[in-house]
Amino acid sequence: MTSKPSAALVERTGFVLDESGAVSGVAEAVAALKAAKPFLFGQRRPTGGTAKAPKPGEAKPRSAKDLTPAEWQAEKRRLGVRRR
């Protein structure tokens, strides 16, 4: 656990002290607390937050000589090239 006050959150009703002085039930109580409040143990619950955007692929330069006439016209329109 990350702090002493969080130890007070452990449900101690399941603890049993046997004749030799050994305490049982502690592991179960801590496991239950860990399941209920994982942030006390430095773990975070998945929140379904935003996904990271994929990294853009590298743009491959193309020569105008490699474009079809339709691709060339589309590229000119995209760039705003006008005929004189």
ROSE-4610 file (N, C-alpha, C; in Angstrom, 1 decimal, always signed):
// ROSE-4610
residu = [M/M/M/T/T/T/S/S/S/K/K/K/P/P/P/S/S/S/A/A/A/A/A/A/L/L/L/V/V/V/E/E/E/R/R/R/T/T/T/G/G/G/F/F/F/V/V/V/L/L/L/D/D/D/E/E/E/S/S/S/G/G/G/A/A/A/V/V/V/S/S/S/G/G/G/V/V/V/A/A/A/E/E/E/A/A/A/V/V/V/A/A/A/A/A/A/L/L/L/K/K/K/A/A/A/A/A/A/K/K/K/P/P/P/F/F/F/L/L/L/F/F/F/G/G/G/Q/Q/Q/R/R/R/R/R/R/P/P/P/T/T/T/G/G/G/G/G/G/T/T/T/A/A/A/K/K/K/A/A/A/P/P/P/K/K/K/P/P/P/G/G/G/E/E/E/A/A/A/K/K/K/P/P/P/R/R/R/S/S/S/A/A/A/K/K/K/D/D/D/L/L/L/T/T/T/P/P/P/A/A/A/E/E/E/W/W/W/Q/Q/Q/A/A/A/E/E/E/K/K/K/R/R/R/R/R/R/L/L/L/G/G/G/V/V/V/R/R/R/R/R/R/R/R/R]
num = [1/1/1/2/2/2/3/3/3/4/4/4/5/5/5/6/6/6/7/7/7/8/8/8/9/9/9/10/10/10/11/11/11/12/12/12/13/13/13/14/14/14/15/15/15/16/16/16/17/17/17/18/18/18/19/19/19/20/20/20/21/21/21/22/22/22/23/23/23/24/24/24/25/25/25/26/26/26/27/27/27/28/28/28/29/29/29/30/30/30/31/31/31/32/32/32/33/33/33/34/34/34/35/35/35/36/36/36/37/37/37/38/38/38/39/39/39/40/40/40/41/41/41/42/42/42/43/43/43/44/44/44/45/45/45/46/46/46/47/47/47/48/48/48/49/49/49/50/50/50/51/51/51/52/52/52/53/53/53/54/54/54/55/55/55/56/56/56/57/57/57/58/58/58/59/59/59/60/60/60/61/61/61/62/62/62/63/63/63/64/64/64/65/65/65/66/66/66/67/67/67/68/68/68/69/69/69/70/70/70/71/71/71/72/72/72/73/73/73/74/74/74/75/75/75/76/76/76/77/77/77/78/78/78/79/79/79/80/80/80/81/81/81/82/82/82/83/83/83/84/84/84]
x = [+0.8/+0.0/+0.9/+0.3/+1.1/+1.1/+0.2/+0.2/-0.3/+0.0/-0.4/-1.9/-2.5/-4.0/-4.8/-4.2/-4.9/-5.0/-4.2/-4.3/-5.5/-6.1/-7.3/-8.5/-8.4/-9.4/-9.6/-8.6/-8.7/-9.8/-10.6/-11.7/-11.0/-11.0/-10.3/-11.2/-12.5/-13.4/-13.1/-12.4/-12.0/-10.7/-10.0/-8.7/-9.0/-8.1/-8.2/-6.8/-6.8/-5.5/-5.5/-4.6/-4.6/-3.8/-3.7/-3.1/-1.6/-1.0/+0.5/+0.8/-0.3/-0.1/-0.1/-0.3/-0.3/-1.6/-1.6/-2.8/-3.1/-4.4/-4.8/-5.9/-6.1/-7.1/-6.6/-5.4/-4.8/-4.7/-4.2/-4.0/-5.3/-6.3/-7.6/-8.2/-8.0/-8.5/-7.8/-6.5/-5.7/-6.0/-6.2/-6.6/-8.0/-8.9/-10.2/-10.1/-9.3/-9.0/-8.4/-7.4/-6.7/-7.6/-8.6/-9.6/-10.5/-10.9/-11.9/-11.2/-10.0/-9.3/-7.9/-7.7/-6.4/-5.5/-6.0/-5.2/-4.4/-4.8/-4.0/-2.7/-2.7/-1.5/-0.7/-0.9/-0.2/-0.6/-1.8/-2.3/-3.5/-3.8/-4.9/-5.9/-7.1/-8.1/-8.2/-8.4/-8.6/-9.8/-9.7/-10.8/-11.5/-10.9/-11.5/-11.2/-10.1/-9.7/-9.4/-8.9/-8.7/-7.6/-7.7/-6.6/-5.6/-4.4/-3.4/-3.6/-3.4/-3.5/-2.4/-2.6/-1.6/-0.5/+0.7/+1.7/+1.5/+1.6/+1.4/+2.6/+2.2/+3.2/+4.0/+5.2/+6.0/+5.4/+5.3/+4.8/+5.9/+5.6/+6.6/+6.4/+7.5/+7.4/+7.2/+6.3/+6.0/+6.3/+6.8/+7.1/+5.9/+5.7/+4.6/+4.6/+5.8/+5.9/+5.3/+5.2/+4.6/+3.1/+2.5/+1.0/+0.3/-0.9/-1.8/-2.3/-2.9/-3.5/-4.6/-5.4/-6.5/-5.9/-4.8/-4.2/-3.5/-2.9/-2.3/-3.3/-4.5/-5.5/-6.1/-6.2/-6.7/-5.7/-4.4/-3.4/-3.3/-3.5/-3.6/-4.7/-5.9/-7.1/-6.8/-6.2/-5.9/-5.0/-4.0/-3.1/-3.6/-4.7/-5.3/-4.6/-4.1/-3.4/-4.5/-4.5/-5.5/-4.9/-5.7/-5.2/-5.3/-4.3/-4.3/-4.9]
y = [-1.2/+0.0/+1.2/+2.3/+3.5/+4.4/+4.3/+5.1/+4.4/+4.9/+4.3/+4.5/+5.6/+5.7/+4.7/+4.2/+3.2/+1.9/+1.6/+0.4/+0.4/+1.6/+1.6/+1.2/+1.1/+0.7/-0.8/-1.5/-3.0/-3.5/-4.4/-5.0/-6.0/-5.7/-6.6/-7.6/-7.7/-8.6/-10.0/-10.3/-11.6/-12.1/-11.3/-11.7/-12.7/-13.7/-14.7/-14.8/-14.7/-14.9/-16.3/-17.2/-18.5/-18.6/-19.8/-20.0/-19.6/-19.8/-19.5/-18.1/-17.3/-15.8/-15.4/-16.4/-16.1/-15.6/-14.6/-14.0/-14.5/-14.9/-15.4/-14.5/-14.5/-13.6/-12.3/-12.0/-10.7/-10.6/-11.7/-11.7/-11.5/-12.2/-12.1/-10.7/-10.1/-8.7/-7.7/-7.9/-7.0/-7.2/-8.4/-8.7/-8.1/-8.1/-7.5/-6.0/-5.4/-3.9/-3.6/-4.4/-4.1/-4.2/-5.1/-5.2/-4.0/-3.5/-2.4/-1.1/-0.9/+0.4/+0.2/-0.1/-0.4/+0.9/+2.1/+3.3/+3.4/+2.7/+2.7/+1.9/+1.1/+0.2/+0.6/+1.8/+2.3/+1.8/+1.1/+0.6/+1.4/+1.5/+2.3/+1.4/+1.7/+0.9/+1.5/+0.7/+1.2/+2.1/+3.3/+4.2/+4.3/+3.7/+3.8/+5.1/+5.7/+7.1/+7.1/+8.2/+8.4/+7.5/+7.0/+6.2/+7.2/+6.7/+7.5/+7.5/+8.6/+8.7/+7.9/+7.3/+6.5/+7.5/+7.1/+7.9/+8.0/+9.2/+9.3/+8.6/+8.0/+7.3/+8.4/+8.0/+8.9/+9.1/+10.3/+10.6/+10.3/+9.5/+9.2/+10.2/+10.9/+11.8/+11.1/+11.7/+11.1/+12.2/+11.7/+12.6/+12.8/+14.0/+14.2/+13.3/+12.8/+11.9/+10.5/+10.2/+8.9/+8.9/+10.1/+10.2/+10.0/+9.4/+9.3/+10.6/+10.9/+12.2/+12.5/+11.6/+11.9/+12.2/+11.5/+11.9/+13.2/+13.6/+14.9/+16.0/+15.8/+16.8/+17.0/+15.9/+15.9/+16.6/+16.4/+17.0/+18.5/+18.9/+20.3/+21.0/+20.3/+20.9/+21.0/+20.0/+20.0/+21.1/+21.4/+22.5/+23.9/+23.9/+25.2/+25.8/+24.9/+25.4/+25.7/+26.9/+27.3/+27.5/+27.2/+27.4/+28.9/+29.4/+30.8/+30.9]
z = [+0.0/+0.0/+0.0/-0.5/-0.6/+0.6/+1.5/+2.7/+3.9/+5.1/+6.4/+6.5/+6.2/+6.4/+5.6/+4.5/+3.7/+4.4/+5.4/+6.2/+7.0/+7.4/+8.1/+7.3/+6.0/+5.1/+5.0/+5.5/+5.5/+6.4/+5.9/+6.7/+7.7/+9.0/+9.9/+10.6/+10.2/+10.9/+10.6/+9.5/+9.1/+9.7/+10.5/+11.1/+12.2/+12.3/+13.3/+13.9/+15.3/+16.0/+16.6/+16.2/+16.7/+18.0/+18.6/+19.9/+19.9/+18.7/+18.6/+18.4/+18.2/+18.0/+16.5/+15.6/+14.2/+13.8/+12.9/+12.4/+11.0/+10.8/+9.5/+9.0/+7.7/+7.1/+6.6/+6.8/+6.4/+4.9/+4.3/+2.9/+2.1/+2.6/+1.9/+2.0/+3.2/+3.4/+2.5/+2.4/+1.6/+0.1/-0.3/-1.7/-2.0/-1.1/-1.3/-1.4/-0.5/-0.6/-1.9/-2.3/-3.6/-4.8/-4.8/-5.8/-5.8/-4.6/-4.5/-4.8/-4.4/-4.5/-5.0/-6.2/-6.8/-6.8/-6.8/-6.8/-5.5/-4.4/-3.2/-3.3/-4.3/-4.5/-5.8/-6.3/-7.4/-8.7/-8.8/-10.0/-10.4/-11.7/-12.1/-12.9/-12.7/-13.5/-14.9/-15.9/-17.2/-17.3/-17.8/-17.8/-19.2/-20.2/-21.5/-22.1/-21.7/-22.2/-23.7/-24.1/-25.6/-26.0/-27.2/-27.8/-28.4/-28.5/-29.1/-30.6/-31.2/-32.7/-33.3/-34.4/-35.1/-35.6/-35.7/-36.3/-37.8/-38.3/-39.8/-40.5/-41.6/-42.4/-43.2/-43.5/-44.3/-45.7/-46.1/-47.4/-48.4/-49.4/-50.4/-51.6/-51.9/-53.0/-54.3/-55.1/-56.4/-57.5/-58.5/-59.6/-60.4/-61.0/-61.9/-63.1/-63.5/-64.6/-64.3/-63.0/-62.6/-62.4/-62.5/-62.3/-63.6/-63.5/-64.6/-64.9/-66.1/-66.4/-65.4/-65.0/-64.0/-62.6/-62.2/-60.9/-61.0/-62.2/-62.3/-62.2/-62.9/-62.8/-61.4/-60.7/-59.3/-58.4/-58.6/-57.8/-58.1/-59.3/-59.6/-59.0/-59.0/-58.3/-56.8/-56.2/-54.8/-54.4/-55.3/-55.0/-55.4/-56.1/-56.5/-57.7/-58.5/-59.8/-60.8/-61.4/-62.3/-63.7/-64.7/-66.1/-66.4/-67.2/-67.7/-69.0]
